[in-house]
Amino acid sequence: MSKAKTLAKGAAGAAAAVTIALPVVMQWEGVSLRAYKDRLAYGIPTVCYGETVGVDLNKTYTMQECAEMLRARLPQYQAGIRSCLKRDIPASVEGALIVLGYNIGTSGVCNSTALRKINAGDIRGGCDAFLMWTKAGGQFRQGLLNRRKAERKLCLEGLK
């Protein structure tokens, strides 16, 4: 199926994938209601589930504000990932890609073995490739492996 037709399926599938991704991101990202300068991200002001745009360092945010920020941000990750997709995929697979993208960035997903395999029609192999992303700072991280296993499980949910 053509990329244009894949992306044209749009609104219902897009909303479903974001709805699927939202609680998974919330589970794995952690939340900070107080804004802070992220030392791992070169001192960039950060709040909630990792939001870095429009952050007020003098404000304490509510859980509702954090959820709304994340809900508004996820479609941006989805759009970036969809620009690299070449086929229709189940909403659970797209949701898992959004979760992965929120953690490693859209370009990370677009250049990943996971997306390459999914685009080639090997969706199961693409889901399995999530497990390749288990290092931070060049070091294996058990927490990342745990997260990737959860993302992989979500990815596989829509397959027969």
Residue pairs with C-beta under 8 A, 6 or more apart in sequence:
1 87
1 88
3 85
3 86
6 82
6 85
6 86
6 87
6 88
7 82
7 85
9 88
13 91
13 94
14 75
14 78
14 82
16 91
16 95
17 78
17 91
17 92
17 94
17 95
17 98
18 71
18 74
18 75
18 78
18 95
18 98
19 95
20 91
20 92
20 94
20 95
20 96
20 154
21 74
21 78
21 95
21 96
21 98
21 99
21 102
22 67
22 70
22 71
22 74
24 95
24 96
24 99
24 150
24 151
24 154
25 49
25 70
25 74
25 98
25 99
25 102
26 49
26 67
26 70
27 150
28 99
28 103
28 147
28 150
29 49
29 50
29 102
29 103
30 49
31 48
31 49
31 63
31 66
32 46
32 47
32 48
33 47
33 48
33 60
33 61
33 62
33 63
33 66
34 47
34 60
34 61
35 45
35 46
35 47
35 55
35 56
35 57
35 58
35 59
35 61
36 45
36 46
36 47
36 57
37 43
37 44
37 45
37 46
37 57
38 44
38 45
38 46
38 52
41 52
44 52
45 52
45 55
45 57
46 52
46 55
47 55
47 59
47 61
47 66
47 69
48 61
48 65
48 66
48 69
48 70
49 66
49 69
49 70
50 102
51 66
51 69
51 70
51 73
53 73
61 69
73 102
74 98
74 102
77 98
77 101
77 102
77 106
78 94
78 98
78 101
80 101
80 106
80 107
80 109
80 110
81 94
81 97
81 98
81 101
81 106
81 109
81 110
81 115
82 94
83 110
84 106
84 109
84 110
84 115
84 119
85 94
85 115
85 118
85 119
86 119
87 118
87 119
87 121
89 97
89 118
89 123
89 158
90 123
90 157
90 158
90 159
91 158
92 154
92 155
92 156
92 157
92 158
93 118
93 123
93 126
93 127
93 155
93 158
93 159
95 154
96 127
96 130
96 151
96 152
96 154
96 155
97 109
97 114
97 115
97 118
97 155
99 151
99 154
100 108
100 109
100 112
100 114
100 130
100 133
100 151
101 108
101 109
103 133
103 147
104 112
104 133
108 133
109 115
112 129
112 132
112 133
113 126
113 129
113 132
114 126
114 127
114 129
114 130
114 132
115 126
116 126
117 123
117 125
117 126
117 129
118 126
123 155
123 159
124 156
124 159
126 155
127 152
127 155
127 156
127 159
128 152
130 148
130 151
130 152
130 155
131 145
131 148
131 149
131 152
133 144
133 148
134 140
134 141
134 144
134 145
134 148
135 141
135 144
136 144
